[in-house]
Structure formats: C-alpha cells, structure tokens
Amino acid sequence: MKKQIEDTRQIMSTNIDKVLERGERLDDVMDKSEAMKNTADAFRKKGKELRRKMWWQNTKMKIIIAAVVLLLIVILFFSICGGVACVT
C-alpha cells in the first residue's frame, strides 16, 4: 500500500512539474506574440508614413513638371506671337 501511495505521489509530482513547465512555455509564447504584435504595429505605422511621404514626393514632381510645361508653352506662345504685342 505504501509503495502504491509513493508511486502515485511520484506520478503526481511529475505531472505537476510538467504542468508548471508547460505554463512557463505558454508565458514565453505569450511574450513572443506580444512582441510580434508590437513589431507589426510599428511596421504598419512606418508603412503609412512612407506611403504618405512618397505620395507627397510624387505630387511635388507632378507640380514641377506641370509648371515647366506651362512655362514652355508660355515661352513658345510669346516667341511665335512676337512678344507682348500679341496679347494686347
């Protein structure tokens, strides 16, 4: 009877150790998942910032090209027309 009780106690002790070990591993997984979430949030934020920056850069380039084309058209108009006299 004592042998059975001792065997049962050993098995329960081993099971408790395994449960505690599993709990520690679950804590590690939780910590890693939290870190991944934080990294994903930072990545999303940087992505939005980069997208906005690239959009502004693209828009500025379009405005510059439009201004240059408009300036060329005005210059061509005045050169073909013979100066400001054409306008009046």
C-alpha positions in Angstrom: 0.0 0.0 0.0 2.8 2.4 0.9 4.5 1.5 -2.4 1.4 2.4 -4.4 1.0 5.7 -2.5 4.6 6.5 -3.2 4.3 5.7 -6.9 1.1 7.8 -7.1 2.9 10.7 -5.3 5.8 10.4 -7.8 3.5 10.4 -10.8 1.6 13.4 -9.4 4.8 15.2 -8.7 6.0 14.6 -12.3 2.7 15.8 -13.6 2.8 18.9 -11.6 6.3 19.6 -12.9 5.2 19.1 -16.5 2.2 21.5 -15.9 4.5 24.1 -14.5 6.9 23.7 -17.4 4.0 24.0 -19.9 2.9 27.2 -18.1 6.4 28.7 -18.5 6.4 27.8 -22.2 2.9 29.4 -22.6 4.3 32.5 -20.9 7.1 32.5 -23.4 4.7 32.2 -26.3 2.6 35.0 -24.9 5.6 37.2 -24.6 6.7 36.4 -28.2 3.3 37.0 -29.6 3.1 40.4 -27.8 6.5 41.3 -29.2 5.3 40.3 -32.7 2.2 42.4 -32.3 4.2 45.4 -31.3 6.6 44.9 -34.2 3.6 44.6 -36.6 2.1 47.8 -35.3 5.4 49.7 -35.7 5.7 48.2 -39.3 2.2 49.4 -40.1 2.9 52.9 -38.8 6.2 53.2 -40.7 4.4 51.9 -43.8 1.8 54.6 -43.6 4.4 57.3 -43.1 6.4 56.1 -46.0 3.4 55.9 -48.2 2.4 59.5 -47.3 6.0 60.7 -47.9 6.2 59.0 -51.3 2.8 60.4 -52.3 4.0 64.0 -51.4 7.2 63.4 -53.3 5.2 62.2 -56.4 2.8 65.1 -56.2 5.6 67.6 -55.9 7.3 66.1 -59.0 4.0 66.4 -61.0 3.6 70.0 -60.0 7.1 70.8 -61.0 6.6 69.1 -64.4 3.3 70.9 -65.0 4.9 74.3 -64.1 7.8 73.6 -66.5 5.4 72.5 -69.3 3.3 75.6 -68.7 6.3 77.9 -68.8 7.5 76.3 -72.0 4.0 76.8 -73.6 4.0 80.5 -72.5 7.5 81.0 -73.9 6.6 79.3 -77.2 3.4 81.4 -77.4 5.3 84.7 -76.9 8.1 83.7 -79.2 5.7 82.7 -82.0 3.4 85.7 -81.4 6.2 88.2 -81.4 6.1 89.4 -77.8 3.6 91.0 -75.6 2.0 92.9 -78.5 0.2 89.7 -79.5 -1.7 89.7 -76.2 -3.0 93.3 -76.5 
